[in-house]
Amino acid sequence: MIMMYVDMMCSTISDPYLNIFRGLIPPLGGTLDLSPILAFLVLNALTSTADALPAELSSSPASGASQQLIASPTGITNLSTPRKKWLTRLQGSNNNTTKSSGGVS
């Protein structure tokens, strides 16, 4: 009896998301539903992308704290690995722009 309520609750929560992918991938053999695999892959990609976005950094780009973060991304301990990679890439692009603009004046 309890398992039936748990099943109904899980179906109510997950079916709207899974129905998007069930329309894209028809069941194989009439019973094998592969849409949850695609749904998990898309959810993983969205989660990784959102985690790598710099929007969650606490300081604004104009502040000195942000410049300190960019100067030493490996010294940051409270950021996730994708954020550290993003800061490393940002540091590399800042170094490239200063090198290329430095010789133009």
N, C-alpha and C positions, 0 to 999 in steps of 0.2 A: 504494500500500500504506500509506504513512504517512498519507495523507489519510483513509483509512478508519478508522484508529485515532483520529485527531483528531475525526472525525465521531462516532464511538462515545463518546468521552470527553465531548464537548459535549452529546450527547444524554443521557448518563447524569446529567450535572449539571443540565441545564435542564429535562428532561422532567417531573420531579415537580412543579415549580412551574407549568409551562405546562399540565399536565393539569388543574389546578384550573380554568383559564379555558377549556380545550377543552370541558369539560362545560357551561359556560355559553353559549358561542358555537359553534354548529355551523358546519362548513366551508361556504362559499358555493360552489355548483356542484360540490360533492364534493371539490374540490382546494384552494381558496383558504382558507387558515387565517388568520383575523384575531385569534386569541387572543393572539399575542405583542404586538399593539398595546395591548390592554387590560392585559396583564401588565406592560408597561413603564410605562403610566400609573399603575397601582397602586403599582408599585415606586418611581416618582418621587414620588408623594404620600407614601408612607411615609418615604422618605428625607428629604423636605423637612420633614415633621412631626417626625421624630426630630432633625433638625438644629436646629429651632427650640426644642426643649425646653430648659429651663434646668437640667436635671439634670446637665449636664456642666460647669457652672460650678464652679470650684475651691473657693470659699469658701462657708461656710454663711450663711444669711440673718441670723443673729444677730451675725455678726462685723462689725467696722468696715470691713473691706475690701469687703464686699458693699455697704455703704452708700455707699462711695466710688465703686464701679462704677455704682450707680444714679444717683448725683449727676451723673456726666458720661459717659453712654454713648457720646458721639461721640468722646471722647478715647481710647477703647480701640482698639488696633490689632491685637491678636491674636485677636479674635473675628470670626466670619463675619457676613455681612450679616443673616441671619435672627436671629442672637443679638443683634445690635445693635438691630434693630427690636423684639425682645422686651423688651430692657432699656429702650428708649425708652417703650414702652407701660407697662411697670411703673413707670417714673418718673412718667408722666402719671397713673396710677391712685393712686400715693402722694401726689402733689400734690393730687389731687381729694379724697382722704380727709382730708388734713390741713386743707384749706380748709373742708370741710364739717363736720369735727369741731371745728375751731377756734372756730366761732361758737356751738356748742352749750353750752359750759361756762357 
